[in-house]
Amino acid sequence: MIDYRLPQIKKPQLGMQKIKFLKPGKNKVFPILILTIFVSSVFGFLAGAISGGYFYLEVKDYLNKLKPEPVGQEVYLPQTLQEQSVIKVVKEVSPAVVSIIVTKDLPVLEEYYYSPFEEFFNDPFFEFKVPRYREKGVEKKEVGGGTGFIISEDGMVLTNKHVVLDQDADYTVLTLDGESFSAGVLAKDPVQDIAILKIKQEGNFKSFPQVKLGNSDKIQIGQTVIAIGYVLGRYQNTISVGVVSGLGRTITASGGGFYETIEDVIQTDTAINKGNSGGPLLNLKGEVIGINTAIDIEGQNIGFAIPINKAKRDIEQVKNLGKIVYPFLGVRYILINEDVQKDNNLQVDSGALIVGDKGEPAIFPGSAAEKAGLKERDIILEFNEEEITIDNSLAKIIIKYNPGDEVSLKILRGKEEEIINVVLGEMSE
């Protein structure tokens, strides 16, 4: 045990000065009390510092786990579950969405000035020159563009047919990370506005990110959808969000020498601008449910997309056959409703009335329909015992069959019904 004593200095004496510690006596309680308080304070401070530091580290670690992932240098917390889903989908799918650049060799013209009077007058008063142009070689120029999305790791790309119509053009695929690849057209759908390209690779094989294909038969009006596209040929992977505003629409799309009637398409108010053609329409699970294809120029925010299930058939055929084929009957027709019945004085209010269109014949020469003896003004009532209506068109029914299949048609010719057997032909691009 340590013995604590208070020092006391005596008056100086001759010789050596000595310092002595007094023995504890009556005043020993006070110094012990002070020492006890001091030691307690020191240990209390150390204990508080250690426990406080421990709990600080634990709380800090917990709070860090609650933070969202940083976007760039900033931290953003989505405000709703829908917003969170949109951000997640865009982040996951964008690497598989590509820009399609269309280029072509075009003549380079040189301007020069020519005087139409120089052969007749040498007088400077008549010196009058007009511009003329002459060809000075060729130059590769960008003539169009659109959007596509990768559907296989080896680089198959799905897009619109009207994006790649020009057989003399060259096609380049630009990925999100800035890489560009030459691409070739594998096949074009003869009925739908769908085409499939293949990215050309030289040297080492690259595995591409690919989208997930959803089920367009499960689409509901009002569900949220996302469009990604190369807007106006300048803004790569632009995002727009909207809802499905209609189903089962029939549209006639045209432009740039392209004209096609497309049935059973998705209507959406998602902004689909020029250049979005061929891009994906996505649900909040990140699945492609449609291919953006057209807009109604007379309306606002009225766009259309081809259901992805129509493209699945094309994808499988290209993989297995190397081309896209359809069963082909070979007739032009209009679906009968009450108005068509009244205008044409018909006996029935449903079926497909065989008629020509804009000078084109009602029956295709050499087709299955011609071989079976079908005629203009015949009405096809049933296709293999399946009734033809506005909601169940001939095009919807025939797509269920294959070239070479034999089917029976119930037709109305004049006032008499007949059964005609037909072997379906083949149609491909």
C-alpha positions as CSV (number, residue, x, y, z in Angstrom):
1,M,0.0,0.0,0.0
2,I,1.4,3.4,-1.0
3,D,1.9,5.9,1.9
4,Y,1.0,9.5,0.8
5,R,2.5,12.4,2.9
6,L,2.4,16.1,2.5
7,P,5.9,17.9,2.2
8,Q,6.8,20.7,4.6
9,I,9.9,23.0,4.2
10,K,11.8,24.1,7.3
11,K,13.7,27.3,7.7
12,P,17.2,27.2,6.2
13,Q,20.0,26.2,8.5
14,L,23.7,26.3,8.2
15,G,25.0,23.3,6.3
16,M,23.1,21.0,4.0
17,Q,19.4,21.8,3.5
18,K,17.1,18.8,4.2
19,I,13.5,18.1,3.1
20,K,11.4,15.7,5.1
21,F,8.0,14.1,4.6
22,L,5.8,14.4,7.6
23,K,4.0,11.4,9.0
24,P,0.2,11.3,8.4
25,G,-1.8,12.5,11.3
26,K,-5.2,14.1,11.8
27,N,-5.4,15.7,8.2
28,K,-5.0,12.4,6.0
29,V,-8.8,12.0,5.0
30,F,-9.0,15.0,2.7
31,P,-6.1,14.0,0.3
32,I,-7.5,10.5,0.0
33,L,-10.9,11.9,-1.0
34,I,-9.5,14.1,-3.7
35,L,-7.4,11.2,-5.1
36,T,-10.5,8.9,-5.1
37,I,-12.5,11.4,-7.1
38,F,-9.7,11.9,-9.6
39,V,-9.2,8.2,-10.2
40,S,-13.0,7.7,-10.6
41,S,-13.2,10.5,-13.1
42,V,-10.3,9.1,-15.2
43,F,-11.8,5.6,-15.3
44,G,-15.3,7.0,-16.0
45,F,-14.0,9.0,-18.9
46,L,-12.2,6.1,-20.4
47,A,-15.2,3.8,-20.1
48,G,-17.5,6.4,-21.7
49,A,-15.1,7.0,-24.6
50,I,-14.8,3.3,-25.4
51,S,-18.5,2.5,-25.2
52,G,-19.4,5.6,-27.1
53,G,-16.9,4.8,-29.9
54,Y,-18.2,1.3,-30.2
55,F,-21.9,2.3,-30.5
56,Y,-20.9,5.1,-33.0
57,L,-19.3,2.6,-35.3
58,E,-22.3,0.2,-35.1
59,V,-24.8,3.0,-35.9
60,K,-22.6,4.3,-38.7
61,D,-22.4,0.9,-40.3
62,Y,-26.2,0.5,-40.0
63,L,-26.9,3.9,-41.6
64,N,-24.5,3.2,-44.5
65,K,-26.5,0.0,-45.3
66,L,-29.7,2.1,-45.7
67,K,-28.1,4.5,-48.3
68,P,-29.1,3.9,-52.0
69,E,-26.5,3.2,-54.6
70,P,-24.8,6.4,-55.9
71,V,-25.7,7.6,-59.4
72,G,-22.6,9.3,-60.7
73,Q,-21.4,11.5,-57.8
74,E,-24.8,12.1,-56.4
75,V,-27.0,9.9,-54.2
76,Y,-30.7,9.7,-55.3
77,L,-33.5,8.0,-53.4
78,P,-36.5,7.0,-55.6
79,Q,-39.7,8.5,-54.3
80,T,-42.1,5.7,-55.3
81,L,-42.0,2.0,-56.0
82,Q,-42.9,2.7,-59.7
83,E,-40.0,5.2,-60.0
84,Q,-37.7,2.7,-58.5
85,S,-38.8,0.1,-61.0
86,V,-38.4,2.4,-64.0
87,I,-34.8,3.3,-62.9
88,K,-34.0,-0.4,-62.4
89,V,-35.4,-1.4,-65.8
90,V,-33.6,1.3,-67.7
91,K,-30.3,0.5,-66.0
92,E,-30.7,-3.3,-66.8
93,V,-32.0,-3.1,-70.4
94,S,-30.2,-0.1,-71.9
95,P,-27.0,-2.0,-72.7
96,A,-29.0,-4.3,-75.0
97,V,-30.7,-1.4,-76.9
98,V,-28.7,-0.3,-80.0
99,S,-28.9,2.5,-82.5
100,I,-29.1,1.5,-86.2
101,I,-27.3,3.9,-88.5
102,V,-28.2,3.7,-92.2
103,T,-25.5,4.9,-94.6
104,K,-25.3,5.0,-98.4
105,D,-22.8,6.0,-101.1
106,L,-24.2,9.1,-102.7
107,P,-22.7,11.3,-105.5
108,V,-20.8,14.4,-104.5
109,L,-21.8,17.3,-106.6
110,E,-19.5,20.2,-107.5
111,E,-21.1,23.6,-108.3
112,Y,-19.8,25.7,-111.3
113,Y,-21.2,28.6,-113.3
114,Y,-22.1,28.6,-116.9
115,S,-23.1,31.4,-119.3
116,P,-25.9,30.3,-121.7
117,F,-25.0,33.2,-124.0
118,E,-21.2,32.6,-124.4
119,E,-21.7,30.8,-127.7
120,F,-23.5,33.7,-129.2
121,F,-22.1,36.9,-127.6
122,N,-18.6,37.8,-126.6
123,D,-19.8,41.2,-125.4
124,P,-19.3,41.5,-121.6
125,F,-22.7,43.2,-121.4
126,F,-24.2,39.8,-122.1
127,E,-22.1,38.0,-119.6
128,F,-24.7,36.2,-117.5
129,K,-23.9,33.0,-115.6
130,V,-26.1,30.4,-114.0
131,P,-25.1,27.7,-111.5
132,R,-24.7,24.1,-112.7
133,Y,-23.6,20.9,-111.0
134,R,-21.5,18.0,-112.0
135,E,-20.7,14.7,-110.2
136,K,-17.4,14.6,-108.5
137,G,-17.1,11.0,-107.1
138,V,-19.2,9.5,-104.3
139,E,-19.3,9.9,-100.6
140,K,-20.8,7.7,-97.8
141,K,-23.5,9.7,-96.0
142,E,-26.0,8.9,-93.3
143,V,-29.5,8.7,-94.8
144,G,-31.5,7.3,-92.0
145,G,-31.6,5.5,-88.7
146,G,-33.7,3.8,-86.0
147,T,-33.5,1.6,-82.9
148,G,-33.1,-2.1,-82.3
149,F,-32.5,-4.4,-79.4
150,I,-30.3,-7.5,-79.0
151,I,-32.1,-10.8,-78.6
152,S,-29.2,-13.3,-78.6
153,E,-25.7,-13.3,-77.2
154,D,-24.2,-13.7,-80.7
155,G,-25.7,-10.4,-81.8
156,M,-29.1,-10.9,-83.4
157,V,-31.0,-7.6,-83.4
158,L,-34.8,-7.1,-83.7
159,T,-36.1,-3.9,-85.3
160,N,-38.7,-2.6,-87.7
161,K,-38.7,-3.6,-91.3
162,H,-39.1,0.0,-92.5
163,V,-35.8,0.9,-90.8
164,V,-33.8,-1.5,-93.1
165,L,-35.8,-1.3,-96.3
166,D,-33.0,-0.1,-98.5
167,Q,-31.2,-3.1,-100.0
168,D,-28.3,-0.9,-101.3
169,A,-27.6,0.7,-97.9
170,D,-25.1,-0.2,-95.3
171,Y,-26.2,-0.7,-91.7
172,T,-24.1,0.0,-88.6
173,V,-25.1,-0.9,-85.0
174,L,-24.0,1.5,-82.3
175,T,-24.0,0.1,-78.7
176,L,-24.5,2.1,-75.5
177,D,-20.8,2.0,-74.6
178,G,-19.9,3.6,-78.0
179,E,-18.8,0.5,-79.9
180,S,-19.9,0.3,-83.5
181,F,-20.4,-2.9,-85.6
182,S,-21.3,-3.6,-89.2
183,A,-24.6,-5.5,-89.5
184,G,-26.4,-7.4,-92.2
185,V,-30.1,-8.1,-92.6
186,L,-31.0,-11.7,-92.0
187,A,-34.7,-11.6,-92.8
188,K,-37.7,-9.3,-93.2
189,D,-41.2,-10.2,-92.2
190,P,-43.5,-10.1,-95.3
191,V,-46.6,-9.3,-93.2
192,Q,-45.5,-7.5,-90.0
193,D,-43.2,-4.5,-89.7
194,I,-40.4,-6.7,-88.3
195,A,-36.8,-7.4,-89.4
196,I,-33.9,-9.2,-87.9
197,L,-30.3,-8.1,-88.3
198,K,-27.0,-9.9,-87.3
199,I,-24.0,-8.0,-86.0
200,K,-20.9,-9.0,-87.9
201,Q,-17.9,-9.8,-85.8
202,E,-14.3,-10.3,-86.8
203,G,-11.6,-11.9,-84.7
204,N,-12.5,-12.7,-81.1
205,F,-16.1,-13.5,-80.4
206,K,-17.9,-11.0,-78.2
207,S,-20.9,-12.0,-76.1
208,F,-23.6,-9.3,-76.2
209,P,-26.1,-8.4,-73.5
210,Q,-29.6,-9.3,-74.5
211,V,-33.2,-8.4,-73.5
212,K,-35.8,-10.6,-71.9
213,L,-38.9,-11.2,-74.0
214,G,-42.2,-11.1,-72.1
215,N,-45.7,-12.3,-73.0
216,S,-47.7,-9.7,-74.9
217,D,-50.9,-11.7,-74.5
218,K,-51.0,-10.7,-70.8
219,I,-50.9,-6.9,-71.4
220,Q,-53.5,-4.9,-69.6
221,I,-54.9,-1.5,-70.5
222,G,-53.5,1.1,-68.0
223,Q,-50.3,-0.7,-67.2
224,T,-47.1,1.3,-67.1
225,V,-44.7,0.9,-70.0
226,I,-41.3,2.2,-70.9
227,A,-39.9,3.1,-74.4
228,I,-36.2,3.3,-75.2
229,G,-35.0,4.7,-78.5
230,Y,-32.6,6.7,-80.6
231,V,-34.7,9.8,-80.8
232,L,-34.4,12.0,-83.9
233,G,-31.2,10.2,-84.8
234,R,-29.3,12.3,-82.3
235,Y,-30.3,11.3,-78.7
236,Q,-29.2,7.7,-78.0
237,N,-31.2,5.6,-75.6
238,T,-33.8,8.3,-74.7
239,I,-36.4,7.1,-72.2
240,S,-40.1,7.9,-72.1
241,V,-42.7,6.5,-69.8
242,G,-46.5,6.1,-70.2
243,V,-49.3,3.5,-70.1
244,V,-51.0,1.1,-72.5
245,S,-54.0,3.0,-73.7
246,G,-55.5,0.5,-76.1
247,L,-55.2,-3.0,-77.5
248,G,-56.1,-4.8,-80.7
249,R,-55.8,-1.7,-82.9
250,T,-55.5,-1.9,-86.7
251,I,-53.4,0.8,-88.4
252,T,-52.1,1.6,-91.8
253,A,-48.5,2.8,-91.6
254,S,-46.8,4.6,-94.5
255,G,-43.7,6.7,-95.1
256,G,-40.5,6.6,-97.1
257,G,-42.0,4.4,-99.8
258,F,-43.4,2.0,-97.1
259,Y,-47.1,1.1,-96.9
260,E,-48.5,-1.6,-94.7
261,T,-51.6,-2.5,-92.8
262,I,-50.9,-4.0,-89.4
263,E,-53.5,-5.6,-87.2
264,D,-53.7,-6.3,-83.5
265,V,-51.2,-3.6,-82.3
266,I,-50.7,-2.0,-78.9
267,Q,-51.7,1.6,-78.5
268,T,-49.7,3.6,-75.9
269,D,-49.4,7.3,-74.8
270,T,-45.6,6.7,-74.3
271,A,-43.8,9.3,-76.4
272,I,-42.5,7.5,-79.6
273,N,-40.6,10.0,-81.6
274,K,-38.9,9.7,-85.0
275,G,-35.9,7.4,-84.5
276,N,-37.7,5.3,-81.8
277,S,-38.8,2.9,-84.6
278,G,-37.7,-0.6,-83.8
279,G,-37.0,0.1,-80.1
280,P,-38.4,-2.0,-77.2
281,L,-41.6,-1.3,-75.3
282,L,-41.0,-2.7,-71.8
283,N,-43.1,-3.6,-68.7
284,L,-41.9,-2.8,-65.2
285,K,-40.3,-6.2,-64.9
286,G,-37.9,-5.2,-67.7
287,E,-39.4,-7.6,-70.3
288,V,-40.0,-6.5,-73.9
289,I,-43.7,-6.7,-74.6
290,G,-43.7,-4.7,-77.9
291,I,-41.7,-3.2,-80.8
292,N,-42.3,0.5,-81.2
293,T,-43.3,1.1,-84.8
294,A,-45.6,4.1,-85.6
295,I,-47.3,7.2,-84.4
296,D,-50.5,9.0,-85.3
297,I,-49.4,12.3,-86.7
298,E,-52.9,13.8,-86.3
299,G,-53.0,13.2,-82.5
300,Q,-50.8,13.8,-79.5
301,N,-49.0,10.9,-77.6
302,I,-50.7,8.2,-79.7
303,G,-48.1,5.6,-80.6
304,F,-48.3,2.0,-81.6
305,A,-46.2,-1.1,-81.0
306,I,-46.2,-4.6,-82.5
307,P,-46.8,-7.3,-79.8
308,I,-43.6,-9.2,-79.1
309,N,-45.4,-12.6,-79.4
310,K,-45.7,-11.8,-83.1
311,A,-41.9,-11.5,-83.3
312,K,-41.2,-14.7,-81.4
313,R,-42.4,-16.8,-84.4
314,D,-40.0,-14.8,-86.7
315,I,-37.1,-15.4,-84.4
316,E,-37.6,-19.1,-84.3
317,Q,-38.0,-19.4,-88.0
318,V,-34.8,-17.4,-88.7
319,K,-32.9,-19.7,-86.3
320,N,-34.3,-22.9,-87.8
321,L,-35.0,-21.9,-91.5
322,G,-32.8,-18.9,-92.1
323,K,-35.9,-16.9,-93.3
324,I,-39.4,-15.9,-92.3
325,V,-42.3,-17.6,-94.1
326,Y,-46.1,-17.3,-93.9
327,P,-49.0,-19.4,-95.2
328,F,-50.4,-17.5,-98.1
329,L,-54.0,-17.7,-99.4
330,G,-53.6,-14.9,-102.0
331,V,-56.7,-12.7,-101.6
332,R,-57.3,-9.0,-100.9
333,Y,-60.3,-8.4,-98.7
334,I,-62.2,-6.1,-96.3
335,L,-63.8,-7.3,-93.0
336,I,-67.5,-7.0,-93.0
337,N,-69.4,-5.0,-90.4
338,E,-72.8,-3.3,-90.4
339,D,-71.5,-0.3,-92.5
340,V,-69.8,-2.5,-95.0
341,Q,-72.9,-4.7,-95.2
342,K,-75.1,-1.7,-95.9
343,D,-72.8,0.0,-98.4
344,N,-72.4,-3.2,-100.4
345,N,-75.9,-4.5,-100.0
346,L,-74.7,-7.8,-98.5
347,Q,-76.7,-10.6,-96.9
348,V,-74.3,-11.1,-93.9
349,D,-72.7,-8.7,-91.4
350,S,-69.5,-10.7,-90.8
351,G,-66.8,-12.5,-92.9
352,A,-64.2,-11.3,-95.4
353,L,-65.4,-9.8,-98.7
354,I,-62.8,-10.4,-101.4
355,V,-62.3,-7.2,-103.4
356,G,-59.4,-5.4,-105.2
357,D,-57.7,-2.3,-103.8
358,K,-56.4,0.7,-105.7
359,G,-56.3,-1.1,-109.0
360,E,-54.7,-4.2,-107.5
361,P,-56.5,-7.5,-108.3
362,A,-58.6,-9.2,-105.7
363,I,-57.0,-12.6,-106.4
364,F,-53.2,-12.9,-106.6
365,P,-52.2,-14.5,-109.9
366,G,-50.9,-18.1,-109.3
367,S,-51.9,-18.1,-105.7
368,A,-53.6,-20.8,-103.7
369,A,-56.9,-18.9,-103.9
370,E,-56.7,-18.7,-107.7
371,K,-55.9,-22.4,-108.0
372,A,-58.9,-23.2,-105.7
373,G,-61.3,-21.1,-107.8
374,L,-62.0,-18.2,-105.4
375,K,-63.5,-15.2,-107.1
376,E,-63.9,-11.4,-106.5
377,R,-67.0,-10.6,-104.4
378,D,-66.9,-14.1,-102.7
379,I,-67.3,-13.8,-99.0
380,I,-65.2,-16.1,-96.8
381,L,-67.4,-16.9,-93.8
382,E,-65.3,-19.6,-92.1
383,F,-61.6,-20.8,-92.2
384,N,-61.4,-24.4,-91.1
385,E,-64.7,-24.0,-89.3
386,E,-63.5,-20.9,-87.4
387,E,-65.8,-17.9,-88.0
388,I,-64.3,-14.7,-89.4
389,T,-65.3,-11.5,-87.6
390,I,-64.0,-8.0,-87.0
391,D,-62.3,-9.3,-83.8
392,N,-61.2,-12.6,-85.3
393,S,-59.9,-11.5,-88.8
394,L,-58.7,-13.8,-91.6
395,A,-55.1,-12.6,-90.9
396,K,-55.3,-13.7,-87.2
397,I,-56.7,-17.1,-88.2
398,I,-54.4,-18.0,-91.1
399,I,-51.2,-17.2,-89.0
400,K,-51.9,-20.4,-87.0
401,Y,-51.2,-22.6,-90.0
402,N,-48.1,-23.4,-92.1
403,P,-47.4,-23.4,-95.8
404,G,-48.6,-26.6,-97.4
405,D,-51.5,-27.1,-95.0
406,E,-54.9,-28.1,-96.5
407,V,-57.8,-26.1,-95.1
408,S,-61.5,-25.8,-95.9
409,L,-63.2,-22.5,-96.5
410,K,-66.9,-21.8,-96.2
411,I,-67.8,-19.1,-98.7
412,L,-70.9,-17.2,-99.7
413,R,-71.1,-16.8,-103.5
414,G,-74.2,-14.8,-104.4
415,K,-76.8,-16.4,-102.3
416,E,-75.3,-19.9,-102.1
417,E,-72.9,-21.2,-99.5
418,E,-70.1,-23.5,-100.6
419,I,-67.1,-25.4,-99.1
420,I,-63.8,-25.1,-101.0
421,N,-60.6,-26.9,-100.0
422,V,-57.4,-25.0,-100.4
423,V,-53.7,-25.9,-100.0
424,L,-52.0,-22.9,-98.5
425,G,-49.0,-21.4,-100.4
426,E,-45.9,-19.8,-99.0
427,M,-45.0,-16.1,-98.7
428,S,-41.6,-14.8,-97.8
429,E,-39.7,-11.5,-98.3
